[in-house]
Amino acid sequence: MKVILQKDVKNLGKVGELVSVAAGYARNFLFPRRLASEATEKRVHEFEHLKRMAEVKRKKAVAERQAVINKMKGLAVVVKATAGENDKLFGSVTTTDISNELEKLGYSIDRRDIVLEEQIRVLGSHKAVIKLGDGLETEIAISVERA
């Protein structure tokens, strides 16, 4: 029996794939759990259309992220923090702090997309990498100054 997977099924396939399974497996396991639907001609065409639409949306999103990455190349972010003797910070500069500073500059970057090589615990210049998926990344300069 041919079925279209609605969700990823281990050892069977990924969402949207057309797979052939035993009729009992489909009736007793896949259909009741809404993991798959029967592959009628109408549903196959519908799923192919949805896959094409999803691909168009994905390409558009990648193009938008690429534009943001291009704008951010060479960007320098200044973060103000309180520091004690020997330029050591009270606490550390986190990805949330960097995200908030980028928000002030007009960039909507989630803190989980910012990667630091090591924690920022001293005043001075540091580097951070912005990763927006699909191999899109850029490096920005972080300057930590005394508040």
Rosetta constraint file for C-alpha pairs under 8 A:
AtomPair CA 1 CA 20 HARMONIC 5.42 0.50
AtomPair CA 1 CA 21 HARMONIC 5.38 0.50
AtomPair CA 1 CA 22 HARMONIC 5.84 0.50
AtomPair CA 1 CA 23 HARMONIC 5.41 0.50
AtomPair CA 1 CA 26 HARMONIC 7.70 0.50
AtomPair CA 1 CA 38 HARMONIC 7.99 0.50
AtomPair CA 2 CA 18 HARMONIC 6.72 0.50
AtomPair CA 2 CA 19 HARMONIC 5.65 0.50
AtomPair CA 2 CA 20 HARMONIC 4.40 0.50
AtomPair CA 2 CA 21 HARMONIC 6.34 0.50
AtomPair CA 2 CA 38 HARMONIC 6.51 0.50
AtomPair CA 2 CA 39 HARMONIC 5.48 0.50
AtomPair CA 3 CA 18 HARMONIC 5.76 0.50
AtomPair CA 3 CA 19 HARMONIC 5.58 0.50
AtomPair CA 3 CA 20 HARMONIC 6.29 0.50
AtomPair CA 3 CA 21 HARMONIC 7.29 0.50
AtomPair CA 3 CA 26 HARMONIC 7.70 0.50
AtomPair CA 3 CA 36 HARMONIC 6.12 0.50
AtomPair CA 3 CA 37 HARMONIC 5.55 0.50
AtomPair CA 3 CA 38 HARMONIC 4.55 0.50
AtomPair CA 3 CA 39 HARMONIC 4.58 0.50
AtomPair CA 4 CA 15 HARMONIC 7.87 0.50
AtomPair CA 4 CA 16 HARMONIC 5.86 0.50
AtomPair CA 4 CA 17 HARMONIC 5.69 0.50
AtomPair CA 4 CA 18 HARMONIC 4.65 0.50
AtomPair CA 4 CA 19 HARMONIC 6.45 0.50
AtomPair CA 4 CA 36 HARMONIC 5.41 0.50
AtomPair CA 4 CA 37 HARMONIC 5.39 0.50
AtomPair CA 4 CA 38 HARMONIC 6.27 0.50
AtomPair CA 4 CA 39 HARMONIC 5.52 0.50
AtomPair CA 4 CA 44 HARMONIC 7.55 0.50
AtomPair CA 5 CA 9 HARMONIC 7.68 0.50
AtomPair CA 5 CA 13 HARMONIC 7.37 0.50
AtomPair CA 5 CA 14 HARMONIC 6.75 0.50
AtomPair CA 5 CA 15 HARMONIC 5.14 0.50
AtomPair CA 5 CA 16 HARMONIC 5.19 0.50
AtomPair CA 5 CA 17 HARMONIC 5.65 0.50
AtomPair CA 5 CA 18 HARMONIC 6.68 0.50
AtomPair CA 5 CA 19 HARMONIC 7.54 0.50
AtomPair CA 5 CA 35 HARMONIC 5.95 0.50
AtomPair CA 5 CA 36 HARMONIC 4.21 0.50
AtomPair CA 5 CA 37 HARMONIC 6.58 0.50
AtomPair CA 6 CA 15 HARMONIC 5.29 0.50
AtomPair CA 6 CA 16 HARMONIC 6.14 0.50
AtomPair CA 6 CA 34 HARMONIC 6.98 0.50
AtomPair CA 6 CA 35 HARMONIC 5.06 0.50
AtomPair CA 6 CA 36 HARMONIC 4.80 0.50
AtomPair CA 6 CA 37 HARMONIC 6.95 0.50
AtomPair CA 7 CA 14 HARMONIC 6.57 0.50
AtomPair CA 7 CA 15 HARMONIC 4.74 0.50
AtomPair CA 7 CA 16 HARMONIC 7.67 0.50
AtomPair CA 7 CA 35 HARMONIC 5.27 0.50
AtomPair CA 7 CA 36 HARMONIC 7.05 0.50
AtomPair CA 8 CA 12 HARMONIC 7.94 0.50
AtomPair CA 8 CA 13 HARMONIC 6.01 0.50
AtomPair CA 8 CA 14 HARMONIC 4.30 0.50
AtomPair CA 8 CA 15 HARMONIC 5.07 0.50
AtomPair CA 8 CA 35 HARMONIC 7.61 0.50
AtomPair CA 9 CA 13 HARMONIC 5.56 0.50
AtomPair CA 9 CA 14 HARMONIC 6.36 0.50
AtomPair CA 9 CA 35 HARMONIC 7.31 0.50
AtomPair CA 12 CA 19 HARMONIC 7.74 0.50
AtomPair CA 13 CA 17 HARMONIC 6.51 0.50
AtomPair CA 13 CA 19 HARMONIC 7.53 0.50
AtomPair CA 16 CA 47 HARMONIC 6.75 0.50
AtomPair CA 16 CA 51 HARMONIC 7.75 0.50
AtomPair CA 18 CA 39 HARMONIC 7.40 0.50
AtomPair CA 21 CA 25 HARMONIC 6.74 0.50
AtomPair CA 21 CA 26 HARMONIC 6.65 0.50
AtomPair CA 22 CA 26 HARMONIC 6.39 0.50
AtomPair CA 23 CA 27 HARMONIC 6.10 0.50
AtomPair CA 24 CA 28 HARMONIC 5.74 0.50
AtomPair CA 24 CA 29 HARMONIC 7.85 0.50
AtomPair CA 25 CA 29 HARMONIC 5.40 0.50
AtomPair CA 25 CA 30 HARMONIC 6.60 0.50
AtomPair CA 26 CA 30 HARMONIC 4.76 0.50
AtomPair CA 26 CA 31 HARMONIC 5.81 0.50
AtomPair CA 26 CA 36 HARMONIC 7.67 0.50
AtomPair CA 27 CA 31 HARMONIC 5.55 0.50
AtomPair CA 27 CA 32 HARMONIC 7.20 0.50
AtomPair CA 28 CA 32 HARMONIC 6.56 0.50
AtomPair CA 29 CA 33 HARMONIC 6.41 0.50
AtomPair CA 30 CA 34 HARMONIC 6.07 0.50
AtomPair CA 30 CA 35 HARMONIC 4.96 0.50
AtomPair CA 30 CA 36 HARMONIC 5.43 0.50
AtomPair CA 30 CA 37 HARMONIC 7.83 0.50
AtomPair CA 31 CA 35 HARMONIC 6.18 0.50
AtomPair CA 31 CA 36 HARMONIC 5.69 0.50
AtomPair CA 31 CA 37 HARMONIC 6.30 0.50
AtomPair CA 38 CA 43 HARMONIC 7.96 0.50
AtomPair CA 39 CA 43 HARMONIC 6.04 0.50
AtomPair CA 39 CA 44 HARMONIC 6.01 0.50
AtomPair CA 40 CA 44 HARMONIC 6.21 0.50
AtomPair CA 41 CA 45 HARMONIC 6.39 0.50
AtomPair CA 42 CA 46 HARMONIC 6.15 0.50
AtomPair CA 43 CA 47 HARMONIC 6.02 0.50
AtomPair CA 44 CA 48 HARMONIC 6.19 0.50
AtomPair CA 45 CA 49 HARMONIC 6.19 0.50
AtomPair CA 46 CA 50 HARMONIC 6.25 0.50
AtomPair CA 47 CA 51 HARMONIC 6.08 0.50
AtomPair CA 48 CA 52 HARMONIC 6.27 0.50
AtomPair CA 49 CA 53 HARMONIC 6.25 0.50
AtomPair CA 50 CA 54 HARMONIC 6.07 0.50
AtomPair CA 51 CA 55 HARMONIC 6.17 0.50
AtomPair CA 52 CA 56 HARMONIC 6.35 0.50
AtomPair CA 53 CA 57 HARMONIC 6.31 0.50
AtomPair CA 54 CA 58 HARMONIC 6.06 0.50
AtomPair CA 55 CA 59 HARMONIC 6.17 0.50
AtomPair CA 56 CA 60 HARMONIC 6.25 0.50
AtomPair CA 57 CA 61 HARMONIC 6.18 0.50
AtomPair CA 58 CA 62 HARMONIC 6.18 0.50
AtomPair CA 59 CA 63 HARMONIC 6.22 0.50
AtomPair CA 60 CA 64 HARMONIC 6.31 0.50
AtomPair CA 61 CA 65 HARMONIC 6.21 0.50
AtomPair CA 62 CA 66 HARMONIC 6.05 0.50
AtomPair CA 62 CA 134 HARMONIC 7.63 0.50
AtomPair CA 63 CA 67 HARMONIC 6.29 0.50
AtomPair CA 64 CA 68 HARMONIC 6.47 0.50
AtomPair CA 65 CA 69 HARMONIC 6.20 0.50
AtomPair CA 65 CA 132 HARMONIC 6.81 0.50
AtomPair CA 65 CA 136 HARMONIC 7.60 0.50
AtomPair CA 66 CA 70 HARMONIC 6.16 0.50
AtomPair CA 66 CA 136 HARMONIC 6.70 0.50
AtomPair CA 67 CA 71 HARMONIC 6.29 0.50
AtomPair CA 68 CA 72 HARMONIC 6.23 0.50
AtomPair CA 68 CA 107 HARMONIC 7.94 0.50
AtomPair CA 69 CA 73 HARMONIC 6.40 0.50
AtomPair CA 69 CA 136 HARMONIC 7.18 0.50
AtomPair CA 69 CA 137 HARMONIC 6.69 0.50
AtomPair CA 69 CA 138 HARMONIC 6.26 0.50
AtomPair CA 72 CA 138 HARMONIC 7.30 0.50
AtomPair CA 72 CA 140 HARMONIC 7.43 0.50
AtomPair CA 73 CA 138 HARMONIC 6.23 0.50
AtomPair CA 73 CA 139 HARMONIC 6.92 0.50
AtomPair CA 73 CA 140 HARMONIC 6.90 0.50
AtomPair CA 74 CA 139 HARMONIC 7.31 0.50
AtomPair CA 74 CA 140 HARMONIC 5.98 0.50
AtomPair CA 74 CA 141 HARMONIC 7.34 0.50
AtomPair CA 75 CA 140 HARMONIC 5.33 0.50
AtomPair CA 75 CA 141 HARMONIC 6.40 0.50
AtomPair CA 76 CA 140 HARMONIC 5.97 0.50
AtomPair CA 76 CA 141 HARMONIC 4.64 0.50
AtomPair CA 76 CA 142 HARMONIC 5.92 0.50
AtomPair CA 76 CA 143 HARMONIC 7.15 0.50
AtomPair CA 77 CA 98 HARMONIC 7.57 0.50
AtomPair CA 77 CA 101 HARMONIC 6.88 0.50
AtomPair CA 77 CA 102 HARMONIC 7.15 0.50
AtomPair CA 77 CA 140 HARMONIC 7.51 0.50
AtomPair CA 77 CA 141 HARMONIC 6.17 0.50
AtomPair CA 77 CA 142 HARMONIC 4.96 0.50
AtomPair CA 77 CA 143 HARMONIC 6.07 0.50
AtomPair CA 78 CA 101 HARMONIC 7.50 0.50
AtomPair CA 78 CA 142 HARMONIC 6.03 0.50
AtomPair CA 78 CA 143 HARMONIC 4.77 0.50
AtomPair CA 78 CA 144 HARMONIC 5.95 0.50
AtomPair CA 78 CA 145 HARMONIC 7.09 0.50
AtomPair CA 79 CA 93 HARMONIC 7.93 0.50
AtomPair CA 79 CA 97 HARMONIC 7.56 0.50
AtomPair CA 79 CA 98 HARMONIC 7.24 0.50
AtomPair CA 79 CA 101 HARMONIC 7.02 0.50
AtomPair CA 79 CA 142 HARMONIC 7.20 0.50
AtomPair CA 79 CA 143 HARMONIC 6.15 0.50
AtomPair CA 79 CA 144 HARMONIC 4.89 0.50
AtomPair CA 79 CA 145 HARMONIC 6.20 0.50
AtomPair CA 80 CA 144 HARMONIC 5.92 0.50
AtomPair CA 80 CA 145 HARMONIC 4.99 0.50
AtomPair CA 80 CA 146 HARMONIC 5.68 0.50
AtomPair CA 80 CA 147 HARMONIC 4.87 0.50
AtomPair CA 81 CA 89 HARMONIC 6.91 0.50
AtomPair CA 81 CA 90 HARMONIC 7.90 0.50
AtomPair CA 81 CA 93 HARMONIC 7.65 0.50
AtomPair CA 81 CA 144 HARMONIC 6.86 0.50
AtomPair CA 81 CA 145 HARMONIC 6.25 0.50
AtomPair CA 81 CA 146 HARMONIC 5.37 0.50
AtomPair CA 81 CA 147 HARMONIC 4.94 0.50
AtomPair CA 82 CA 89 HARMONIC 5.98 0.50
AtomPair CA 82 CA 90 HARMONIC 6.11 0.50
AtomPair CA 82 CA 146 HARMONIC 5.60 0.50
AtomPair CA 82 CA 147 HARMONIC 5.17 0.50
AtomPair CA 83 CA 87 HARMONIC 5.71 0.50
AtomPair CA 83 CA 88 HARMONIC 5.37 0.50
AtomPair CA 83 CA 89 HARMONIC 4.10 0.50
AtomPair CA 83 CA 90 HARMONIC 5.54 0.50
AtomPair CA 83 CA 122 HARMONIC 7.82 0.50
AtomPair CA 83 CA 123 HARMONIC 7.56 0.50
AtomPair CA 83 CA 146 HARMONIC 6.17 0.50
AtomPair CA 83 CA 147 HARMONIC 7.71 0.50
AtomPair CA 84 CA 88 HARMONIC 5.57 0.50
AtomPair CA 84 CA 89 HARMONIC 6.23 0.50
AtomPair CA 84 CA 90 HARMONIC 6.88 0.50
AtomPair CA 87 CA 122 HARMONIC 5.70 0.50
AtomPair CA 87 CA 123 HARMONIC 5.46 0.50
AtomPair CA 88 CA 121 HARMONIC 6.14 0.50
AtomPair CA 88 CA 122 HARMONIC 4.57 0.50
AtomPair CA 88 CA 123 HARMONIC 6.55 0.50
AtomPair CA 89 CA 121 HARMONIC 5.27 0.50
AtomPair CA 89 CA 122 HARMONIC 5.32 0.50
AtomPair CA 89 CA 123 HARMONIC 6.87 0.50
AtomPair CA 90 CA 121 HARMONIC 7.79 0.50
AtomPair CA 91 CA 121 HARMONIC 6.74 0.50
AtomPair CA 92 CA 119 HARMONIC 6.81 0.50
AtomPair CA 92 CA 120 HARMONIC 5.51 0.50
AtomPair CA 92 CA 121 HARMONIC 4.72 0.50
AtomPair CA 92 CA 122 HARMONIC 7.80 0.50
AtomPair CA 93 CA 97 HARMONIC 6.18 0.50
AtomPair CA 93 CA 98 HARMONIC 7.50 0.50
AtomPair CA 93 CA 119 HARMONIC 7.21 0.50
AtomPair CA 93 CA 120 HARMONIC 5.31 0.50
AtomPair CA 93 CA 121 HARMONIC 6.65 0.50
AtomPair CA 94 CA 98 HARMONIC 6.56 0.50
AtomPair CA 94 CA 119 HARMONIC 7.34 0.50
AtomPair CA 94 CA 120 HARMONIC 7.26 0.50
AtomPair CA 95 CA 99 HARMONIC 6.00 0.50
AtomPair CA 95 CA 111 HARMONIC 5.21 0.50
AtomPair CA 95 CA 112 HARMONIC 7.47 0.50
AtomPair CA 95 CA 114 HARMONIC 6.07 0.50
AtomPair CA 95 CA 115 HARMONIC 7.48 0.50
AtomPair CA 95 CA 116 HARMONIC 7.59 0.50
AtomPair CA 96 CA 100 HARMONIC 6.15 0.50
AtomPair CA 96 CA 111 HARMONIC 5.25 0.50
AtomPair CA 97 CA 101 HARMONIC 6.34 0.50
AtomPair CA 98 CA 102 HARMONIC 6.18 0.50
AtomPair CA 98 CA 111 HARMONIC 7.58 0.50
AtomPair CA 99 CA 103 HARMONIC 6.15 0.50
AtomPair CA 99 CA 108 HARMONIC 7.71 0.50
AtomPair CA 99 CA 109 HARMONIC 6.01 0.50
AtomPair CA 99 CA 110 HARMONIC 6.35 0.50
AtomPair CA 99 CA 111 HARMONIC 5.43 0.50
AtomPair CA 99 CA 114 HARMONIC 7.75 0.50
AtomPair CA 100 CA 104 HARMONIC 6.47 0.50
AtomPair CA 101 CA 105 HARMONIC 6.55 0.50
AtomPair CA 102 CA 106 HARMONIC 6.38 0.50
AtomPair CA 102 CA 107 HARMONIC 5.26 0.50
AtomPair CA 102 CA 108 HARMONIC 6.94 0.50
AtomPair CA 102 CA 109 HARMONIC 7.03 0.50
AtomPair CA 103 CA 107 HARMONIC 4.99 0.50
AtomPair CA 103 CA 108 HARMONIC 5.47 0.50
AtomPair CA 103 CA 109 HARMONIC 7.21 0.50
AtomPair CA 109 CA 113 HARMONIC 6.79 0.50
AtomPair CA 109 CA 114 HARMONIC 7.86 0.50
AtomPair CA 110 CA 114 HARMONIC 7.24 0.50
AtomPair CA 113 CA 130 HARMONIC 5.69 0.50
AtomPair CA 113 CA 131 HARMONIC 5.19 0.50
AtomPair CA 113 CA 132 HARMONIC 6.12 0.50
AtomPair CA 114 CA 128 HARMONIC 6.69 0.50
AtomPair CA 114 CA 129 HARMONIC 5.82 0.50
AtomPair CA 114 CA 130 HARMONIC 4.71 0.50
AtomPair CA 114 CA 131 HARMONIC 6.40 0.50
AtomPair CA 115 CA 128 HARMONIC 5.77 0.50
AtomPair CA 115 CA 129 HARMONIC 5.10 0.50
AtomPair CA 115 CA 130 HARMONIC 6.30 0.50
AtomPair CA 115 CA 131 HARMONIC 7.36 0.50
AtomPair CA 116 CA 127 HARMONIC 7.13 0.50
AtomPair CA 116 CA 128 HARMONIC 4.98 0.50
AtomPair CA 116 CA 129 HARMONIC 6.57 0.50
AtomPair CA 117 CA 127 HARMONIC 7.78 0.50
AtomPair CA 117 CA 128 HARMONIC 7.11 0.50
AtomPair CA 120 CA 126 HARMONIC 7.50 0.50
AtomPair CA 122 CA 144 HARMONIC 7.63 0.50
AtomPair CA 123 CA 143 HARMONIC 7.64 0.50
AtomPair CA 123 CA 144 HARMONIC 4.98 0.50
AtomPair CA 123 CA 145 HARMONIC 5.79 0.50
AtomPair CA 123 CA 146 HARMONIC 7.07 0.50
AtomPair CA 124 CA 143 HARMONIC 5.65 0.50
AtomPair CA 124 CA 144 HARMONIC 5.15 0.50
AtomPair CA 124 CA 145 HARMONIC 6.66 0.50
AtomPair CA 125 CA 141 HARMONIC 6.92 0.50
AtomPair CA 125 CA 142 HARMONIC 5.70 0.50
AtomPair CA 125 CA 143 HARMONIC 4.50 0.50
AtomPair CA 125 CA 144 HARMONIC 6.31 0.50
AtomPair CA 126 CA 141 HARMONIC 5.94 0.50
AtomPair CA 126 CA 142 HARMONIC 4.93 0.50
AtomPair CA 126 CA 143 HARMONIC 6.24 0.50
AtomPair CA 126 CA 144 HARMONIC 7.79 0.50
AtomPair CA 127 CA 139 HARMONIC 6.78 0.50
AtomPair CA 127 CA 140 HARMONIC 5.89 0.50
AtomPair CA 127 CA 141 HARMONIC 4.80 0.50
AtomPair CA 127 CA 142 HARMONIC 5.61 0.50
AtomPair CA 128 CA 139 HARMONIC 5.73 0.50
AtomPair CA 128 CA 140 HARMONIC 5.46 0.50
AtomPair CA 128 CA 141 HARMONIC 6.46 0.50
AtomPair CA 128 CA 142 HARMONIC 6.87 0.50
AtomPair CA 129 CA 137 HARMONIC 6.73 0.50
AtomPair CA 129 CA 138 HARMONIC 5.69 0.50
AtomPair CA 129 CA 139 HARMONIC 4.41 0.50
AtomPair CA 129 CA 140 HARMONIC 6.24 0.50
AtomPair CA 130 CA 137 HARMONIC 5.34 0.50
AtomPair CA 130 CA 138 HARMONIC 5.36 0.50
AtomPair CA 130 CA 139 HARMONIC 6.19 0.50
AtomPair CA 130 CA 140 HARMONIC 7.44 0.50
AtomPair CA 131 CA 135 HARMONIC 7.47 0.50
AtomPair CA 131 CA 136 HARMONIC 5.95 0.50
AtomPair CA 131 CA 137 HARMONIC 4.36 0.50
AtomPair CA 131 CA 138 HARMONIC 6.85 0.50
AtomPair CA 132 CA 136 HARMONIC 5.40 0.50
AtomPair CA 132 CA 137 HARMONIC 6.07 0.50
AtomPair CA 133 CA 137 HARMONIC 7.55 0.50
